[in-house]
Amino acid sequence: MFREGKKCEKEDGMKHLISITGVVIAVLFIAGMAFAEIRVISVKGDAAYKKSGRWLDLRKGQKLGDGTLISTGAGSRAVLAVDKSMLRVKQLTTMKVYAHKITKKGSNTHVGIKYGSINARIKRVGKLKTKFKVSTPVATSSVRGTEENIFYGVRTGMLVHAPSGTVWAGNNKGVFTRLTGNRKFNLPAGKGAPRPLLWWLQDKSWIPIYPDNLTDAEKDFFGNFGGDLGAEPQNPGDVLDQQLEGMASVNLIIEWIN
Amino acid sequence: MRKVQILLVILLFPAILFAQGAANVTLINQIADKPVVNTGDAVSMFVLILDERNRGFDANVATLTKRNIVKDEKLSENDPIRQGQLARMIARYLDLNDSLMYFLIPSNRYAFRACVANNIMAHDGGEWNLLSGGELIEIMSKVSVLAGGGEE
C-alpha cells in the first residue's frame, strides 16, 4: 500500500516534470519564432523595397517580411541581418527573401536573386540546423555556417564563390556541385553543365612571367600591348617553349588557403 | 515670406534626396525588364554610374559630353543602342587605351574588342548586337566596379 502510494507520487512528479519541460520548450519555440526577422542594418546610396507595386526607400533599422523585393542602385548597397546571419546586397541587385522560418527543427531561409550579387555570411542560430539557400533563374546554392558570394547576370549566369567552408550548388536538371576552397561555380544560362571549377585560373599564371633578358620598358610594353600582338607573356606555356634549351629561375611563394 | 520659403526648401531637401533614391531604383528595374534597350536607357544608366542625377535625355547627354564619354556622335533617345556604341562610351570612360588596336583606331569595333579583353562584354557577341535590359545592367555593373564605384 505504502509502496503503491510512493509510486503514484513518483508518477505525479514525472507528469509535472514533463508538463514543465513542455512549457519551457513552447516558450523557447515562441521566443525563437519572435527572433525570426529580417532587419536593415545599413544602407549606402539608393536602396529600395517594393510595397503595393511601388518602390520605397529602404531605411536603417527597418524590419522586412517574407516575400519582400529589395533593390539597390549604382554604387549602392544594403546590409540585412537575417537572424544572426548577414546579407550584403551589392550594387545593381534585385533580390527577394522568399521564406524565412525558424521552427524547433531548425532555421530555413530562401533568397532569390533576379540579377546582381550578394554576399551571405551564415551563422547558426543556437544549436538549430541552419539552412540558407540562394536561388537564381539557373540554379540554387545551399550553404550551412559559412560565407558565400553569389552573382547572377543574364550573360554570365550564376557565379558562386565560397571563400571558406563548403557550399553546394545545383539545379533540378542534374547539376550538383560541391564547392570548397578557392573554386568557383559558374553555370551560364542555357548551358547544361557548369564550367570547370578552376576555369578562372586556366591559361593564367598567378604572377606575370616574362622571358629572360627583357628590360623594364619591354616588360611594360608586353604588359600593355602583349594581348593585341598575340605575344602573351602571361602564358607559362609560351615561356616554357622558349626555355626548352635554356635555364629558368623561378621564385614561387604559395600561400594555401585554410 | 522669403524666409519661410528658404526654410521649406531646407526642410524638404532630404525628402527630395530620398525620393530620388527610390526613383533611381524604379528606373533601373524598368530598364532591367526591357527585351531591347535604347540609347536613352544606356545614357540614363551611365549617368547613374557617374553618381549624377538623371535629368532627362538631353541633360544626361550634356553630362556625358562634359565628361568626354560622348564626343561628336549623334545620339537619338529612342534608337536601340548597339553593343559597339556602348563599348565606345565605356572605353572613353575607363580609358581603355591599353588595347593597341583601339589605341590606333578608336572605332566601335575595337572599343567592343577592348571591352571583351577587359571582361566587360562577352566575346560571343559583336559590335552590331542589340542589348537586353539585363545585359545592360550586367555590363554597367562591371563598369562601375572597374571605375571603383561598387563592390565586385
Interface residues (C-beta under 8 A of the other chain):
Chain A: G45 D46 A47 A48 R54 W55 L56 D57 S71 T72 G73 A74 G75 S76 R77 R88 K90 Q91 L92 T94 K114 Y115 G116 S117 G153 V154 R155 T156 N224 F225 G227 D228 L229
Chain B: F18 A19 Q20 G21 A22 N24 V25 T26 I28 N29 A32 M45 L48 I49 D51 D98 S99 L100 M101 A117 A122 S132 G134 E135 I137 E138 M140 S141 S144 G149 G150 E151 E152
